Amino acid sequence: MLKERAIVITLDALDAIITDYHWMVNAINEMRAEMVVGAKTAQDSYSWLKN
């Protein structure tokens, strides 16, 4: 059976975790936005070639 153990996180470590999390979320959102723009550009290019 596993023993329960307490995890102690300092305020500095917690702040770093939160900052890293926010940075990661912002980076993902920026990549998603770039993918949407890229997909729209590709779709427009395909439409232009098709006509």
C-alpha positions as CSV (number, residue, x, y, z in Angstrom):
1,M,0.0,0.0,0.0
2,L,1.2,3.5,-0.8
3,K,2.1,5.9,2.0
4,E,0.5,9.4,1.9
5,R,3.0,12.1,1.6
6,A,2.6,15.9,1.8
7,I,4.0,18.0,-1.0
8,V,5.3,21.4,0.0
9,I,5.4,24.2,-2.6
10,T,6.9,27.5,-1.9
11,L,5.2,30.7,-3.0
12,D,8.0,31.3,-5.5
13,A,7.6,27.9,-7.0
14,L,3.8,28.3,-7.2
15,D,4.3,31.7,-8.9
16,A,6.7,30.1,-11.4
17,I,4.2,27.3,-12.1
18,I,1.4,29.8,-12.7
19,T,3.6,32.0,-14.9
20,D,4.7,29.0,-17.0
21,Y,1.1,27.8,-17.3
22,H,-0.1,31.3,-18.5
23,W,2.8,31.4,-21.0
24,M,1.9,28.0,-22.3
25,V,-1.8,28.9,-22.7
26,N,-0.9,32.1,-24.5
27,A,1.6,30.3,-26.8
28,I,-1.1,27.7,-27.7
29,N,-3.6,30.4,-28.4
30,E,-1.2,32.3,-30.7
31,M,-0.4,29.1,-32.6
32,R,-4.1,28.3,-33.0
33,A,-4.7,31.8,-34.4
34,E,-1.8,31.4,-36.9
35,M,-3.2,28.0,-38.0
36,V,-6.6,29.6,-38.6
37,V,-5.1,32.4,-40.7
38,G,-3.0,29.8,-42.6
39,A,-6.0,27.6,-43.2
40,K,-8.0,30.6,-44.4
41,T,-5.1,31.7,-46.8
42,A,-4.8,28.1,-48.1
43,Q,-8.6,28.0,-48.7
44,D,-8.6,31.3,-50.5
45,S,-5.7,30.2,-52.7
46,Y,-7.5,27.0,-53.5
47,S,-10.6,28.9,-54.4
48,W,-8.7,31.2,-56.7
49,L,-7.0,28.2,-58.5
50,K,-10.3,26.5,-58.8
51,N,-11.9,29.4,-60.7
